[in-house]
Amino acid sequence: MEKFFDTDKRIRLGIWGLGRGKNFVDSARLLNIDVVAGCDIHEEIRERFKKDVPEAYCTADEKEFLACDMDAVLIATFLPDHAKHSIMALEAGKHVLCEVTPFQTPADAVKLIEAMEKSGKIYNLLENYPFTPENMYMQKRYQEGFFGDFMYGEFEYLHECRTLSYGYNTRPKSIPVEPGYAVHNWRSSLNYHYYCTHSLGPAMYITDLRPESVSALRDEVSLPGYLEGIRSGTACPSMIKMSNGGLVRNLMGGTTNDFHAGMRFWGTRAGAQHIRNEFQLRIGGSGYGYLLDVKPELDEVWQFALKSGHGGGDFWELYFFAREFLFGEKAFWDVYRGADVALAGIMAVRSEQLNGQAVRIPDLRDPVERELYRNDNGIAKVDFDPSDIFPAGHETEIAGNFTRVMTELYPMDFGGLNLATAVFDGMKIYKDIRNAEGKLELRDGVNQLIKELPQICENCKMAQKIMEMYPDSVPGHTIARMLESQDLERLLNPERTIAELQAWQADL
């Protein structure tokens, strides 16, 4: 398809934050959107953007960027800056598309909403996980009454990504944070409740209900390899009361069994579940009704959307914004729904601090409600400064290896320590694996580990050196727990371990 809208009108778009933001360029071209400017503080990321979009103006200066002749700004900068940057763009007379989450405090929510109202501009939250074939199918059927009234749902976004505490979200390889003795500005210290939009978002989109209160208990057990003292490497579940009285169990976090879009749904007439690649409906208004495998029909637009990121979600975010800009048809994720979904996570953190006590989620459409939260700048306390994790006066030549070592031990793809753990444990249960594909995958993993093991060994040795020099620092505690969870005898003796792996292969 050459374009999706029957108009020659174009939208001039600037992208602020070119790591994640660059992913929207290809979809934009077919949605009457011309990317005319880019802004990023990182030179390497700017250079990548220039190669892909040579016709666009590119700068590290935010004032120069906002002064460009453009209609809208797509904000994909660091999460703590989303509200500030959105407000700056609105005040500069630009429409705004903002990555999740839109803000981190209720006070910033009030500022953002009022800046949007004052500007008269469009604000769309770029929440993409509702826009899967399965969720869009369910939304249509739910609004038709097929599922009856919403009773209860379980929605999940579990994404184990240790490497992003230490590097940037770039492909195919994460670029380590520099200097290497600091960690990522916000991912390294994020309580996953704040990142609740990918799980709660689909529930809101399907039902068009808003969250009204939330209760959350704190999970005290976390995965090794995440920085000690944070909430990212664990499960962050909450129970949310929706505006019709139904309940959503909302689950975020990084675990050993991830579901990027897991869903189970109960209505008064029918239910549904989407686990891995299976999408099923239970019809008949009964627990014993027909359980049917369903495959949503995808039109030509969907065929193109699936080529974009996040299962088509990245395309649909731009599509709905462009449609609102060109024809006035409102997109779902306006600033008010964006506030609803983000406040659910903020209040879940507060419920954790209150040992699970239910906390009300304010509706900031109401001016009276806004006044109650206008000066509420409360945010979860972080036990360390991401830019200051080593003791004063540390040896930068050694400490500077920290983020490189950690991104290589936990790479973007499946390798490093995760691969070693999978291979060593997989060999123990190989005879119990039922499917040929699983056995082949494990055998391929053995070959990959044979290649990677010498470098894994060198990285573990450097990690040990950092730990021994700074045992009482955040990195020291993090490395100690990480190494305690590994089979170091094997990892630090690569020649012997490679011989063991080759012997195992020969015996199959």
C-alpha positions in Angstrom: 0.0 0.0 0.0 1.2 3.5 -0.8 -0.8 5.2 1.9 -3.7 4.5 4.2 -5.6 7.8 4.3 -7.5 9.4 1.3 -6.0 12.8 1.6 -2.9 14.6 0.5 -2.5 16.5 3.7 0.8 15.8 5.5 1.8 15.8 9.1 5.3 17.1 9.9 6.7 15.1 12.9 9.7 15.6 15.1 11.0 12.7 17.2 12.5 13.5 20.6 14.5 10.5 21.8 15.9 8.6 18.8 16.7 5.2 20.4 13.1 4.0 20.8 11.7 6.8 18.6 13.5 5.7 15.4 11.3 2.6 15.4 8.4 4.7 14.2 10.0 6.1 11.0 9.0 3.3 8.6 5.3 3.3 9.6 5.1 7.1 9.6 5.9 7.3 5.9 2.7 5.5 4.9 0.5 7.4 7.3 0.8 10.9 5.8 3.6 11.6 8.3 6.9 13.2 7.3 9.7 12.9 9.9 11.3 16.3 9.6 13.4 16.6 12.8 15.1 14.5 15.5 16.6 15.2 18.9 18.8 13.1 21.2 21.6 13.7 23.7 23.6 10.7 22.5 25.8 11.3 19.5 25.9 7.6 18.4 22.1 7.4 18.4 21.8 10.7 16.5 24.2 9.3 13.8 22.1 6.2 13.4 19.0 8.4 12.9 20.8 10.6 10.3 21.6 7.6 8.2 18.0 6.4 8.2 16.4 9.8 7.8 19.0 12.0 6.1 16.4 14.6 5.1 15.5 15.4 8.7 17.1 18.1 10.8 18.9 16.5 13.8 20.2 18.1 16.9 21.1 17.6 20.6 19.6 21.0 21.5 16.0 20.7 22.7 15.3 24.5 22.0 16.6 24.2 18.4 14.5 21.1 18.0 11.3 22.6 19.3 11.8 25.7 17.1 11.6 23.5 14.0 8.7 23.8 11.6 6.6 20.8 12.6 3.1 19.9 13.6 3.7 17.3 16.3 6.4 15.8 18.5 6.8 12.2 19.3 8.4 12.0 22.8 10.5 8.9 23.5 13.0 10.4 25.9 13.9 9.1 29.3 10.7 8.2 31.3 11.3 10.7 34.1 11.3 13.5 31.5 8.1 12.6 29.7 5.8 15.0 31.5 8.3 17.9 31.3 9.0 17.3 27.6 5.4 16.9 26.8 4.5 20.2 28.4 7.4 21.9 26.6 6.1 20.6 23.3 2.5 21.7 24.0 3.7 25.1 25.0 5.7 25.3 21.8 2.4 24.8 19.9 3.0 21.2 18.9 0.7 18.2 19.1 2.1 15.4 21.3 2.5 11.7 21.1 4.2 10.5 24.3 5.7 7.1 25.1 4.8 5.4 28.4 4.6 6.3 31.1 3.3 9.9 30.8 4.4 11.1 34.3 5.6 9.8 37.6 3.7 12.0 40.1 0.1 13.2 40.5 1.4 16.8 40.5 2.9 16.3 37.0 -0.3 14.7 35.9 -2.2 17.8 36.8 0.4 20.0 35.0 0.2 17.9 31.9 -3.6 17.8 31.7 -3.9 21.5 32.1 -1.1 22.2 29.6 -3.0 20.1 27.1 -6.3 21.9 27.8 -4.7 25.3 27.5 -2.9 24.5 24.3 -5.9 23.0 22.4 -3.6 20.5 20.9 -3.9 16.7 20.6 -2.2 14.5 23.2 -2.0 10.8 22.6 -0.3 8.3 24.9 1.7 5.8 22.9 0.4 2.7 24.7 0.8 -0.1 22.1 -0.1 -3.4 23.9 -3.9 -3.0 23.5 -3.4 -3.0 19.7 -2.8 -6.7 19.1 -5.1 -8.7 16.8 -6.6 -10.5 19.8 -7.2 -7.4 21.9 -8.7 -5.4 19.0 -11.0 -8.4 18.2 -12.1 -8.6 21.9 -12.7 -4.8 22.1 -15.0 -5.0 19.1 -16.9 -8.0 20.5 -17.1 -6.6 24.0 -18.6 -3.3 22.8 -21.1 -5.4 20.8 -22.2 -7.1 24.1 -20.7 -10.5 23.2 -18.9 -10.9 26.6 -21.7 -9.4 28.7 -20.5 -7.3 31.7 -16.9 -7.5 32.7 -16.3 -9.6 35.9 -12.6 -10.3 36.3 -9.5 -10.3 34.3 -5.8 -11.2 34.6 -3.5 -9.1 32.4 0.3 -9.4 32.4 3.4 -7.6 31.1 6.4 -9.6 32.3 9.6 -8.5 30.6 12.9 -9.6 32.1 15.5 -7.2 30.7 18.4 -6.9 33.2 20.7 -5.6 30.4 18.6 -2.3 30.3 19.8 -1.4 33.8 23.3 -1.1 32.3 22.8 -0.2 28.7 20.5 1.6 26.2 17.6 0.0 24.4 19.3 -0.4 21.1 19.4 -3.3 18.6 21.0 -5.7 17.9 23.3 -5.0 20.9 22.7 -2.8 23.9 25.2 0.1 24.1 26.6 0.2 27.6 25.9 3.3 29.7 28.9 5.7 29.8 30.8 6.3 32.0 30.8 2.6 32.9 30.7 3.3 36.6 27.2 4.8 36.4 24.0 2.9 35.4 20.9 3.7 33.4 19.2 7.0 34.3 15.8 5.4 35.1 15.6 1.7 34.1 18.1 0.8 36.8 15.9 2.1 39.6 12.3 1.7 38.3 9.6 0.1 40.4 7.7 -1.9 37.8 4.4 -0.7 39.1 5.1 2.6 37.4 5.3 0.6 34.1 1.8 -0.8 34.4 0.3 0.5 31.1 1.2 -2.5 29.0 -0.9 -4.8 31.2 -3.7 -2.6 32.5 -3.9 -0.7 29.1 -5.5 -3.7 27.3 -8.1 -4.2 30.0 -9.1 -0.5 29.8 -9.2 -0.6 26.0 -11.3 -3.7 25.7 -13.9 -2.7 28.3 -13.6 1.2 28.2 -13.7 1.1 32.0 -11.5 3.2 34.2 -9.5 2.0 37.3 -10.9 3.4 40.6 -8.8 1.8 43.4 -5.8 -0.5 43.7 -4.3 -2.8 46.3 -0.8 -4.2 46.1 1.5 -6.3 48.3 5.3 -6.2 48.0 7.1 -9.2 46.6 10.4 -9.4 48.5 12.2 -11.9 46.3 14.1 -10.6 43.2 16.3 -12.1 40.4 20.1 -12.0 40.7 21.7 -9.6 38.3 19.4 -6.7 38.9 20.9 -3.9 41.0 20.4 -4.6 44.7 17.8 -2.5 46.4 15.4 -1.9 43.5 12.0 -3.3 42.5 12.6 -4.2 38.8 13.8 -7.8 39.1 10.7 -9.2 40.7 6.9 -9.6 40.3 4.7 -6.5 40.9 1.1 -7.7 41.1 -1.8 -5.5 42.0 -5.6 -5.9 42.3 -7.6 -3.1 40.7 -11.3 -2.3 41.1 -12.7 -1.1 37.8 -15.5 1.5 37.4 -18.2 -1.2 36.9 -17.2 -3.1 40.0 -15.2 -5.8 38.2 -11.6 -6.7 39.2 -8.3 -6.8 37.2 -5.3 -8.6 38.5 -2.6 -6.5 37.0 0.9 -8.1 36.8 4.2 -6.4 35.8 7.8 -7.3 36.4 10.8 -9.3 35.3 10.6 -13.0 36.1 11.8 -16.4 34.9 8.6 -17.1 33.0 7.7 -13.9 31.0 4.4 -13.1 29.2 4.6 -9.9 27.2 0.9 -10.0 26.6 -0.7 -12.7 28.8 -4.5 -12.3 29.3 -7.4 -14.2 30.9 -10.8 -12.6 30.8 -14.2 -13.4 32.3 -17.4 -11.7 31.3 -21.0 -12.6 32.3 -21.7 -14.2 28.9 -18.3 -15.4 27.7 -14.6 -15.6 28.6 -11.3 -15.5 26.8 -7.7 -16.3 27.2 -4.6 -15.4 25.2 -1.5 -17.3 26.5 1.6 -17.5 24.3 0.1 -18.0 20.8 -3.2 -19.6 21.8 -6.3 -17.4 21.7 -9.4 -19.1 22.9 -13.0 -18.1 23.8 -15.3 -19.9 26.3 -18.9 -19.2 25.2 -22.3 -20.1 26.6 -22.3 -18.1 29.9 -21.0 -21.2 31.7 -17.7 -22.6 32.9 -18.5 -25.7 30.9 -19.3 -23.9 27.7 -17.6 -24.5 24.4 -13.9 -23.7 24.5 -13.0 -22.5 20.9 -9.7 -21.6 19.2 -10.2 -18.3 17.5 -8.1 -16.6 14.9 -9.1 -12.9 14.2 -9.4 -12.1 10.5 -6.7 -9.6 9.4 -7.3 -7.2 6.5 -4.6 -5.6 4.3 -3.9 -2.8 6.8 -3.2 -5.4 9.5 -0.9 -7.3 7.2 1.2 -4.1 7.0 0.9 -3.3 10.7 2.3 -6.7 11.7 5.6 -5.7 10.0 6.0 -2.9 12.5 7.1 -3.3 16.1 5.3 -4.8 19.1 3.0 -7.0 17.0 1.5 -4.2 15.1 1.0 -1.9 18.1 3.6 0.7 17.0 1.7 1.1 13.6 -1.7 1.5 15.2 -0.5 4.2 17.7 0.6 6.4 14.7 -2.5 5.4 12.7 -5.0 6.6 15.4 -3.0 9.8 16.0 -2.9 10.6 12.2 -6.6 9.9 11.9 -7.4 12.3 14.7 -5.1 14.9 13.3 -6.4 14.6 9.7 -10.1 13.9 10.3 -10.9 14.7 14.0 -11.8 11.2 15.0 -10.6 10.9 18.6 -8.0 8.3 19.5 -8.5 6.1 22.6 -5.4 7.1 24.5 -6.1 10.8 25.2 -4.5 12.6 28.1 -7.3 11.6 30.5 -7.1 7.9 29.9 -3.3 8.2 30.0 -3.6 9.7 33.4 -6.0 6.9 34.6 -3.6 4.1 33.6 -0.5 5.8 34.9 -2.1 6.7 38.3 -3.0 3.1 38.8 0.7 2.3 39.0 1.6 5.2 41.1 -1.1 4.4 43.6 -0.1 0.7 43.5 3.3 1.8 44.8 1.6 3.6 47.6 -0.5 0.6 48.4 2.7 -1.5 48.7 4.0 1.0 51.2 0.8 0.7 53.2 1.1 -3.2 53.2 -1.6 -3.7 50.6 -4.2 -1.2 51.8 -6.5 -0.2 49.0 -5.7 3.3 47.6 -8.2 5.4 45.5 -7.1 6.3 41.9 -8.1 9.9 41.3 -10.1 11.0 38.2 -8.3 14.2 37.1 -11.0 15.1 34.7 -12.6 16.6 37.8 -11.2 20.1 38.7 -12.0 19.4 42.3 -9.9 16.2 42.3 -7.0 18.1 40.7 -6.8 20.5 43.6 -6.3 17.5 46.0 -3.2 16.3 44.0 -1.9 19.6 42.5 1.1 19.6 44.9 1.5 15.8 45.3 5.1 15.1 44.2 5.4 11.9 46.1 7.5 9.2 44.4 8.9 5.8 45.5 12.2 6.3 47.2 15.3 4.8 45.5 18.2 3.7 47.7 20.9 4.9 45.4 21.7 7.5 42.8 22.2 5.9 39.3 25.0 8.3 38.6 26.8 7.6 41.9 26.9 3.9 42.7 30.6 3.5 43.5 32.4 5.0 46.5 34.0 8.5 46.2 37.4 8.4 44.7 36.9 5.0 43.1 39.4 3.6 40.5 37.6 4.6 37.2 39.8 2.2 35.1 38.3 -0.8 37.0 34.9 0.5 37.9 34.4 1.8 34.4 34.1 -1.8 33.2 30.9 -2.4 35.2 28.2 -1.6 32.6 30.1 -3.2 29.8 30.5 -6.4 31.8 26.9 -6.5 32.9 25.5 -5.9 29.4 27.7 -8.7 28.0 26.7 -11.1 30.8 23.1 -10.2 30.2 22.9 -9.3 26.5 19.8 -8.2 24.6 19.5 -11.6 22.9 19.6 -14.9 24.8 23.3 -15.4 25.7 25.8 -14.9 28.5 24.8 -16.1 32.0 21.2 -16.8 31.0 22.4 -19.1 28.2 24.8 -20.9 30.6 22.1 -21.4 33.1 19.7 -22.7 30.5 22.3 -25.2 29.1 23.5 -26.5 32.4 19.9 -27.0 33.7 18.7 -28.2 30.3 21.3 -31.0 30.2 19.8 -32.3 33.5 16.3 -32.6 32.1 17.1 -33.4 28.5 15.6 -36.9 28.6 12.4 -35.4 30.0 11.9 -33.0 27.1 8.9 -34.2 25.1 9.2 -32.2 21.9 11.9 -32.6 19.3 12.0 -28.8 18.8 12.9 -28.3 22.5 15.7 -30.8 22.3 17.1 -29.2 19.1 16.9 -25.8 20.8 19.0 -27.1 23.7 21.6 -28.7 21.5 21.9 -25.5 19.5 22.3 -23.7 22.9 25.2 -26.0 23.8 27.0 -25.1 20.5 26.4 -21.4 21.3 27.7 -21.7 24.8 30.9 -23.5 23.6 31.6 -20.3 21.5 30.7 -17.8 24.2 32.2 -19.5 27.2 35.7 -18.0 27.0 34.3 -14.4 27.0 31.8 -15.3 29.7 34.8 -16.4 31.8 36.7 -13.2 31.2 33.6 -11.1 32.1 33.1 -13.1 35.3 36.7 -12.5 36.3 36.4 -8.8 35.7 33.1 -8.8 37.7 34.9 -10.5 40.6 37.7 -7.9 40.4 35.1 -5.0 40.7 33.4 -6.8 43.6 36.6 -7.4 45.5 37.6 -3.8 45.2 34.2 -2.4 46.2 32.5 -5.2 48.2 30.1 -2.8 50.1 28.9 -0.8 47.1 25.7 -1.4 45.1 27.7 -3.0 42.3 29.6 -5.1 44.8 26.5 -6.5 46.3 24.9 -7.0 42.9 27.8 -8.9 41.5 28.1 -11.0 44.7 24.5 -12.2 44.5 24.8 -12.7 40.7 27.9 -14.9 41.0 26.4 -16.9 43.9 23.6 -17.9 41.6 25.9 -19.3 38.9 28.0 -22.5 38.5 31.3 -20.7 38.8 33.3 -23.8 38.8 32.2 -24.4 35.2 32.2 -20.8 34.1 35.8 -20.1 35.3 37.2 -23.2 33.8 36.1 -22.9 30.1 38.5 -25.4 28.6 37.3 -28.2 31.0 33.7 -27.2 30.6 33.9 -27.1 26.8 35.3 -30.6 26.9 32.4 -31.7 29.1 29.8 -30.1 26.7 31.4 -31.8 23.7 31.4 -35.2 25.5 27.7 -34.7 26.3 27.0 -34.0 22.6 28.9 -37.1 21.6 26.8 -39.3 24.0 23.5 -38.2 22.6 
